[in-house]
Amino acid sequence: MAENTELQLVQQQANNITRQIATLKSDTENAVQANRKSYEACVNAGESLLFDIGVSGMNDALDERAAEFIKKAKLTEKAMTEKRKGVTQVFDIVRKGFTMMENLISIKNTDSVVYKIQEKRNEYAAYKLEQQRKAEQERLRQERIKEAKIKLKTDTIDILNNLLTEHSSAAINSLNNTFSLLTLDNKDEVKKRITECSDVLDLGHLFVNNKPSYSSEIDENDAKDIMNGAYKEVSASLLASYKQTVNATRDELLMKFDSKIAELLEIKKAEEERKRKEEEARKAEEERKRKEEEARKAAEEERKKQEEIQRIKDEEERKRKESERKAAEAERKAKEAELKAAEEECKRKEAEAAAAEAERKAKEEAIRKADEAAKEEQQRKLAAEQEKRDAENAAQHATAQAQSLFAQTSVGETGKQKIKVTKRLVVTDKNAWLDIIQQWWTIEGSKMSPDKLASRLEFMRKACEKHANSEEEYIVSPYIRYEDEVTAK
């Protein structure tokens, strides 16, 4: 089996180390044995957990055990690394032996049990996330269907009410229009049409041709049941209302019929009297127009005489003004020539000033770039010193923890699994850096001091990635995409 081969390799490497490092025999043996015990405990616990996963499949309980195992495995790897540093500084061969053992349980090694368990957890986390998404989609779909059914019933009742209103108005208008056409010549025909007007409305047939539209998510049979139910609920009252409206209008018009005939007779007499008076007025108007025309012709002759006199005066005035205009035009052209010469002199002076300003800005830019380069070098040195101090502190802390992490071969259960979904910004084209820098400048760069602005382009990318995960604000660009990274915590 693979684990037996790994154990044999570990034992061979341990023996080789103890033979070649005689002067450090005691320290080496202690470190090797301690790391070997840690390795064996880690692998045994991991194989046991991996076996349980293979038998029953991934579940919440095993996922919690896996999370605790990976946490301890990482701390064990770190502690083993710290133990071997004191020995591997002397001989490269010692470092090779220890790093081989560490790599066998490293989460970065695709053949290690730790890596396999982490992959199982990641797959399970992605599976649970997908199940949650599907459940949410189904819940939303059912809510949409429920709302759509309510809307379909409401729309059906609204359409039936609108049909009643529309055809009631049409019937009333038809009766009123018929009544409005009443004359002394057609009174019998009009009365017959009003009396025989139907008070029955085929609401069902009208609704069939005016059905409401509805969501495609509603089953067709359910939609029919909803519309039929709504029709049965309101149709009786609507038809009764239509009948009452038509009968009331018809009865009202029939009551007015005789009085309307009497009114038409009065109108006929009044119309005959009006025509007689209009004829008398027409003749009087013709006489008045004849006299006005004679007076107008006399006035027109006088007006033409006065216009000819005025025309002669206007022509003389026009010639005088034309002479004055030509003199003024000559004076204006002379002044324009002087103004143009002054403008050209002004433009020449402005061009000389712009050239001097450009030279000054170029010198300032060269000085600024030199200052930024010096500040960037100083910042890099300070970061390197801080990283060294952090590594020394971490080594001391990890050594103290490694002694008791795997005192037993099974991993206990912990709290609930946490799933974290973050966005990772991936650059697919060099043109993307312009978009990254632009957003970084807006959210962070514009607020930094000149020293901090001397950062590398990779730092800008990480800042935009961090901003996307914390604020959900993404760069919209054809050269950038955001990928979901599902990590079990």
VMD Tcl script that draws the C-alpha trace (Angstrom):
set ca {
  {0.00 0.00 0.00}
  {1.04 3.61 -0.57}
  {1.15 4.40 3.15}
  {3.52 1.46 3.84}
  {5.84 2.67 1.09}
  {5.79 6.16 2.59}
  {6.60 4.75 6.04}
  {9.54 2.81 4.60}
  {10.85 5.97 2.90}
  {10.54 7.89 6.16}
  {12.43 5.16 8.07}
  {15.21 5.01 5.44}
  {15.64 8.75 5.51}
  {15.75 8.77 9.32}
  {18.46 6.09 9.38}
  {20.48 7.95 6.74}
  {20.31 11.17 8.77}
  {21.50 9.54 12.01}
  {24.42 7.83 10.26}
  {25.78 10.94 8.56}
  {25.29 13.55 11.32}
  {27.22 11.95 14.15}
  {28.07 15.25 15.85}
  {24.38 16.20 16.04}
  {23.21 12.66 16.75}
  {21.26 13.37 19.90}
  {19.42 16.45 18.64}
  {18.78 14.87 15.27}
  {17.34 11.64 16.71}
  {15.03 13.55 19.04}
  {13.74 15.76 16.21}
  {13.36 12.85 13.80}
  {11.48 10.68 16.29}
  {9.20 13.52 17.33}
  {8.36 14.39 13.72}
  {7.91 10.75 12.85}
  {5.41 10.29 15.67}
  {3.58 13.43 14.57}
  {3.53 12.20 10.97}
  {2.28 8.72 11.88}
  {-0.42 10.11 14.15}
  {-1.53 12.55 11.46}
  {-1.60 9.94 8.66}
  {-3.38 7.33 10.79}
  {-6.01 9.84 11.85}
  {-6.38 11.04 8.28}
  {-6.65 7.55 6.78}
  {-9.30 6.66 9.36}
  {-11.28 9.77 8.53}
  {-10.86 9.23 4.77}
  {-12.07 5.64 5.18}
  {-15.20 6.82 7.03}
  {-15.88 9.33 4.26}
  {-15.46 6.65 1.61}
  {-17.90 4.32 3.40}
  {-20.76 6.70 4.26}
  {-20.12 9.66 1.99}
  {-19.60 13.24 3.09}
  {-22.02 14.64 5.69}
  {-22.07 17.48 8.23}
  {-20.55 15.41 11.05}
  {-17.67 14.12 8.90}
  {-17.17 17.58 7.46}
  {-16.74 18.98 10.98}
  {-14.24 16.21 11.82}
  {-12.40 16.92 8.58}
  {-12.19 20.63 9.41}
  {-10.65 19.91 12.82}
  {-8.25 17.35 11.30}
  {-6.99 19.77 8.65}
  {-6.55 22.48 11.26}
  {-4.38 20.17 13.41}
  {-2.52 18.83 10.38}
  {-1.52 22.35 9.37}
  {-0.26 23.09 12.89}
  {1.62 19.75 12.94}
  {3.28 20.53 9.62}
  {4.28 23.92 10.93}
  {5.68 22.43 14.17}
  {7.66 19.78 12.25}
  {9.13 22.52 10.07}
  {10.29 24.48 13.12}
  {11.93 21.37 14.70}
  {14.05 20.59 11.69}
  {15.32 24.15 11.07}
  {18.04 23.92 13.76}
  {19.45 20.76 12.15}
  {19.01 21.54 8.45}
  {21.01 24.74 8.77}
  {24.13 22.57 9.08}
  {23.62 19.89 6.45}
  {21.50 19.94 3.30}
  {21.00 16.22 3.59}
  {19.15 16.66 6.90}
  {16.87 19.28 5.37}
  {16.05 16.94 2.49}
  {15.00 14.17 4.86}
  {12.72 16.34 6.95}
  {11.13 18.16 4.03}
  {10.29 14.83 2.42}
  {8.35 13.78 5.54}
  {6.63 17.17 5.73}
  {5.60 17.03 2.11}
  {3.93 13.67 2.66}
  {1.27 15.38 4.84}
  {1.32 18.82 3.18}
  {-2.03 20.16 1.99}
  {-0.24 21.41 -1.13}
  {0.86 17.88 -2.12}
  {-1.83 16.39 -4.38}
  {-0.89 12.85 -3.27}
  {-1.14 13.56 0.49}
  {-4.08 12.49 2.63}
  {-4.48 16.06 3.87}
  {-4.89 17.37 0.31}
  {-7.41 14.62 -0.51}
  {-9.50 15.41 2.58}
  {-9.45 19.14 1.79}
  {-10.61 18.36 -1.75}
  {-13.48 16.27 -0.33}
  {-14.49 19.18 1.90}
  {-14.34 21.67 -0.97}
  {-16.47 19.40 -3.17}
  {-19.00 18.95 -0.37}
  {-19.13 22.68 0.33}
  {-19.78 23.39 -3.36}
  {-22.49 20.68 -3.40}
  {-24.27 22.16 -0.36}
  {-24.09 25.65 -1.86}
  {-25.67 24.41 -5.09}
  {-28.45 22.64 -3.15}
  {-29.18 25.86 -1.25}
  {-29.36 27.79 -4.52}
  {-31.77 25.25 -6.05}
  {-34.01 25.30 -2.97}
  {-34.14 29.11 -3.06}
  {-34.97 29.10 -6.77}
  {-37.86 26.66 -6.19}
  {-39.19 28.75 -3.28}
  {-39.15 31.88 -5.43}
  {-40.86 30.01 -8.29}
  {-43.70 28.87 -6.00}
  {-44.13 32.43 -4.71}
  {-44.29 33.74 -8.29}
  {-46.94 31.13 -9.19}
  {-49.01 32.05 -6.13}
  {-48.86 35.75 -6.96}
  {-49.60 35.04 -10.64}
  {-52.74 33.05 -9.72}
  {-54.01 35.88 -7.53}
  {-53.31 38.35 -10.35}
  {-55.08 36.10 -12.90}
  {-58.25 36.03 -10.79}
  {-58.09 39.81 -10.28}
  {-57.48 40.40 -14.00}
  {-60.42 38.13 -14.90}
  {-62.81 40.04 -12.63}
  {-61.44 43.36 -13.92}
  {-61.99 42.31 -17.55}
  {-65.57 41.18 -16.79}
  {-66.28 44.50 -15.06}
  {-64.72 46.40 -17.98}
  {-66.81 44.42 -20.48}
  {-69.95 45.25 -18.50}
  {-69.02 48.93 -18.33}
  {-68.11 49.05 -22.02}
  {-71.29 47.34 -23.29}
  {-73.55 49.12 -20.81}
  {-72.18 52.43 -22.07}
  {-72.56 51.23 -25.67}
  {-76.20 50.25 -25.09}
  {-76.98 53.56 -23.37}
  {-75.21 55.50 -26.14}
  {-77.07 53.53 -28.81}
  {-80.45 54.30 -27.20}
  {-79.55 57.97 -26.73}
  {-78.23 58.23 -30.30}
  {-81.43 56.66 -31.64}
  {-83.49 59.09 -29.57}
  {-81.35 62.02 -30.77}
  {-82.24 61.13 -34.40}
  {-85.97 61.57 -33.66}
  {-87.81 63.76 -36.19}
  {-91.45 64.32 -37.09}
  {-90.92 62.13 -40.16}
  {-89.33 59.05 -38.43}
  {-91.03 59.13 -35.00}
  {-92.71 55.71 -35.44}
  {-89.47 53.96 -36.49}
  {-87.47 55.50 -33.61}
  {-90.07 54.50 -31.02}
  {-90.06 50.92 -32.33}
  {-86.23 50.64 -32.17}
  {-86.13 51.94 -28.58}
  {-88.94 49.65 -27.44}
  {-87.37 46.52 -28.99}
  {-83.81 47.16 -27.67}
  {-82.47 43.92 -26.02}
  {-81.51 43.88 -22.33}
  {-79.56 40.54 -22.60}
  {-75.72 40.50 -22.67}
  {-73.72 37.43 -23.83}
  {-70.95 38.01 -21.26}
  {-69.45 34.52 -21.60}
  {-68.89 34.89 -25.34}
  {-67.37 38.33 -24.87}
  {-64.98 37.03 -22.17}
  {-63.78 34.16 -24.41}
  {-62.52 36.76 -26.89}
  {-60.97 38.94 -24.18}
  {-59.20 36.47 -21.85}
  {-56.37 37.91 -19.75}
  {-52.79 36.83 -20.35}
  {-51.06 34.95 -17.51}
  {-47.65 33.64 -16.47}
  {-46.30 30.60 -18.33}
  {-45.48 29.09 -14.91}
  {-49.22 28.55 -14.19}
  {-50.56 25.17 -15.38}
  {-53.10 25.56 -18.19}
  {-55.80 23.58 -16.34}
  {-55.23 25.63 -13.18}
  {-55.59 28.81 -15.22}
  {-58.91 27.61 -16.69}
  {-60.23 26.72 -13.21}
  {-59.24 30.15 -11.86}
  {-60.95 32.03 -14.72}
  {-64.09 29.84 -14.56}
  {-64.31 30.33 -10.80}
  {-63.96 34.10 -11.12}
  {-66.62 34.16 -13.88}
  {-69.11 32.21 -11.76}
  {-68.41 34.47 -8.81}
  {-69.37 37.77 -10.51}
  {-71.27 37.01 -13.75}
  {-74.77 36.84 -12.21}
  {-74.54 40.25 -10.56}
  {-72.96 41.80 -13.67}
  {-75.70 40.52 -16.01}
  {-78.40 41.75 -13.64}
  {-76.72 45.15 -13.54}
  {-76.64 45.30 -17.37}
  {-80.33 44.42 -17.63}
  {-81.30 47.04 -15.05}
  {-79.21 49.74 -16.77}
  {-80.68 49.09 -20.26}
  {-84.30 48.91 -19.02}
  {-83.95 52.08 -16.96}
  {-82.53 54.01 -19.93}
  {-85.20 52.67 -22.31}
  {-88.05 53.53 -19.93}
  {-86.68 57.02 -19.39}
  {-86.49 57.72 -23.14}
  {-90.03 56.41 -23.77}
  {-91.30 58.75 -21.05}
  {-89.69 61.69 -22.89}
  {-91.04 60.66 -26.32}
  {-94.33 62.62 -26.42}
  {-92.79 65.78 -24.96}
  {-89.99 65.52 -27.55}
  {-92.59 65.39 -30.40}
  {-94.27 68.52 -29.05}
  {-90.87 70.20 -28.82}
  {-90.13 69.32 -32.46}
  {-93.41 70.91 -33.58}
  {-92.50 74.13 -31.77}
  {-89.05 74.04 -33.34}
  {-90.57 73.64 -36.82}
  {-92.75 76.73 -36.34}
  {-89.84 78.73 -34.98}
  {-87.65 77.65 -37.91}
  {-90.21 78.89 -40.48}
  {-90.40 82.28 -38.71}
  {-86.61 82.47 -38.59}
  {-86.28 81.86 -42.36}
  {-88.79 84.67 -43.13}
  {-86.84 87.15 -41.03}
  {-83.53 86.03 -42.56}
  {-84.86 86.75 -46.06}
  {-85.83 90.30 -45.08}
  {-82.44 90.84 -43.45}
  {-80.66 89.52 -46.55}
  {-82.30 92.06 -48.81}
  {-81.46 94.94 -46.44}
  {-77.83 93.73 -46.27}
  {-77.51 93.73 -50.07}
  {-78.63 97.38 -50.23}
  {-76.13 98.35 -47.54}
  {-73.24 96.62 -49.36}
  {-74.07 98.43 -52.64}
  {-73.75 101.84 -50.98}
  {-70.53 100.82 -49.18}
  {-68.96 99.72 -52.48}
  {-69.58 103.10 -54.11}
  {-67.96 104.90 -51.15}
  {-65.00 102.49 -51.18}
  {-64.19 103.14 -54.84}
  {-64.06 106.91 -54.28}
  {-61.73 106.46 -51.30}
  {-59.47 104.10 -53.29}
  {-58.87 106.73 -55.99}
  {-57.78 109.28 -53.39}
  {-55.46 106.76 -51.68}
  {-53.60 105.98 -54.92}
  {-52.86 109.68 -55.50}
  {-51.35 110.05 -52.02}
  {-49.27 106.86 -52.41}
  {-47.61 108.15 -55.60}
  {-46.59 111.39 -53.87}
  {-45.12 109.42 -50.95}
  {-43.25 107.04 -53.29}
  {-41.33 109.91 -54.88}
  {-40.30 111.22 -51.45}
  {-39.19 107.75 -50.28}
  {-36.96 107.22 -53.32}
  {-35.09 110.45 -52.67}
  {-34.57 109.50 -48.99}
  {-33.29 106.02 -49.96}
  {-30.59 107.45 -52.26}
  {-29.35 109.76 -49.50}
  {-29.07 106.90 -46.94}
  {-27.24 104.62 -49.41}
  {-24.53 107.24 -49.83}
  {-24.10 107.50 -46.05}
  {-23.95 103.66 -45.69}
  {-21.06 103.32 -48.19}
  {-18.98 105.88 -46.29}
  {-19.58 104.05 -42.97}
  {-18.63 100.68 -44.54}
  {-15.26 102.00 -45.68}
  {-14.51 103.26 -42.15}
  {-15.49 99.86 -40.59}
  {-13.11 97.87 -42.85}
  {-10.18 100.09 -41.84}
  {-10.84 99.45 -38.13}
  {-11.15 95.66 -38.67}
  {-7.69 95.55 -40.29}
  {-6.15 97.26 -37.23}
  {-7.92 94.83 -34.83}
  {-6.71 91.73 -36.75}
  {-3.08 92.85 -36.51}
  {-3.42 93.29 -32.72}
  {-4.93 89.77 -32.32}
  {-2.06 88.11 -34.22}
  {0.50 89.78 -31.93}
  {-1.40 88.53 -28.85}
  {-1.46 84.91 -30.15}
  {2.31 84.95 -30.73}
  {2.97 85.99 -27.13}
  {0.61 83.26 -25.79}
  {2.45 80.55 -27.78}
  {5.80 81.62 -26.28}
  {4.32 81.46 -22.75}
  {2.88 77.94 -23.35}
  {6.26 76.60 -24.51}
  {7.94 77.92 -21.35}
  {5.26 76.30 -19.14}
  {5.69 72.88 -20.84}
  {9.46 72.97 -20.22}
  {8.87 73.75 -16.51}
  {6.43 70.83 -16.09}
  {8.86 68.36 -17.72}
  {11.57 69.29 -15.19}
  {9.16 68.88 -12.25}
  {8.06 65.42 -13.52}
  {11.67 64.18 -13.67}
  {12.28 65.29 -10.06}
  {9.04 63.61 -8.86}
  {9.91 60.23 -10.45}
  {13.34 60.24 -8.80}
  {11.75 60.87 -5.38}
  {9.22 58.05 -5.87}
  {11.94 55.51 -6.75}
  {13.85 56.31 -3.55}
  {10.71 55.99 -1.41}
  {9.80 52.63 -2.98}
  {13.21 51.16 -2.11}
  {12.89 52.32 1.51}
  {9.41 50.78 1.79}
  {10.66 47.42 0.45}
  {13.43 47.24 3.05}
  {11.03 47.99 5.92}
  {8.63 45.25 4.71}
  {11.45 42.67 4.53}
  {12.55 43.41 8.12}
  {8.96 43.10 9.40}
  {8.50 39.76 7.58}
  {11.65 38.38 9.19}
  {10.47 39.35 12.70}
  {7.04 37.75 12.08}
  {8.64 34.46 10.96}
  {10.77 34.24 14.13}
  {7.74 34.80 16.39}
  {5.67 32.19 14.50}
  {8.40 29.57 14.85}
  {8.50 29.91 18.63}
  {4.72 29.62 18.94}
  {4.41 26.58 16.62}
  {7.08 24.57 18.50}
  {5.09 24.80 21.73}
  {1.89 23.55 20.09}
  {3.27 20.59 18.13}
  {3.95 18.35 21.16}
  {0.35 17.30 21.87}
  {-1.72 17.87 18.74}
  {-2.02 14.20 17.78}
  {-2.03 12.37 21.11}
  {-4.98 10.29 19.83}
  {-5.80 8.78 16.41}
  {-9.40 10.07 16.06}
  {-10.52 13.61 15.55}
  {-13.35 14.98 17.72}
  {-16.37 16.83 16.43}
  {-16.40 20.64 16.37}
  {-18.90 23.35 15.62}
  {-20.92 23.82 12.50}
  {-19.22 24.03 9.11}
  {-18.69 27.52 7.72}
  {-18.76 28.12 3.97}
  {-17.17 31.24 2.58}
  {-17.72 32.30 -1.04}
  {-15.44 35.05 -2.29}
  {-14.72 36.67 -5.65}
  {-11.25 36.26 -7.16}
  {-10.23 38.81 -9.78}
  {-8.52 37.14 -12.79}
  {-6.59 39.18 -15.37}
  {-7.02 37.86 -18.93}
  {-5.39 40.67 -20.90}
  {-2.70 43.29 -20.26}
  {-5.25 46.01 -21.02}
  {-7.08 44.98 -17.83}
  {-4.44 46.69 -15.69}
  {-5.79 50.10 -16.72}
  {-9.24 49.19 -15.36}
  {-7.71 47.76 -12.17}
  {-5.60 50.87 -11.55}
  {-8.56 53.16 -12.20}
  {-10.77 51.49 -9.57}
  {-7.89 51.17 -7.08}
  {-7.18 54.89 -7.43}
  {-10.84 55.72 -6.74}
  {-11.30 53.50 -3.66}
  {-7.85 53.62 -2.10}
  {-5.04 55.24 -4.05}
  {-6.45 58.77 -4.06}
  {-6.63 58.68 -0.24}
  {-3.01 57.49 0.32}
  {0.07 59.56 1.01}
  {2.70 59.96 -1.74}
  {4.92 57.36 -0.01}
  {2.25 54.66 -0.06}
  {1.34 55.39 -3.66}
  {4.69 53.85 -4.69}
  {3.13 50.36 -4.72}
  {3.48 47.56 -7.19}
  {0.77 46.75 -9.75}
  {0.11 43.41 -8.05}
  {-0.85 45.27 -4.89}
  {-3.42 47.22 -6.91}
  {-4.96 43.99 -8.21}
  {-5.29 42.58 -4.69}
  {-6.85 45.81 -3.44}
  {-9.54 45.63 -6.16}
  {-10.11 41.92 -5.38}
  {-10.52 42.70 -1.68}
  {-12.92 45.55 -2.49}
  {-15.06 43.23 -4.65}
  {-15.44 40.74 -1.77}
  {-16.20 43.31 0.93}
  {-18.36 45.83 -1.01}
  {-19.66 43.69 -3.93}
  {-18.54 46.38 -6.37}
  {-16.90 44.92 -9.48}
  {-14.91 46.29 -12.41}
  {-16.93 46.00 -15.61}
  {-14.44 45.17 -18.39}
  {-14.13 42.59 -21.21}
  {-10.60 41.85 -19.93}
  {-11.60 40.90 -16.35}
  {-13.77 38.17 -14.85}
  {-14.66 37.28 -11.25}
  {-14.60 33.60 -10.27}
  {-16.30 32.02 -7.23}
  {-13.82 30.35 -4.88}
  {-15.60 27.87 -2.60}
  {-13.48 27.15 0.49}
  {-14.54 25.10 3.51}
  {-13.57 26.76 6.79}
}
mol new
graphics top color blue
foreach p $ca { graphics top sphere $p radius 0.5 }
foreach p [lrange $ca 0 end-1] q [lrange $ca 1 end] { graphics top cylinder $p $q radius 0.2 }
display resetview
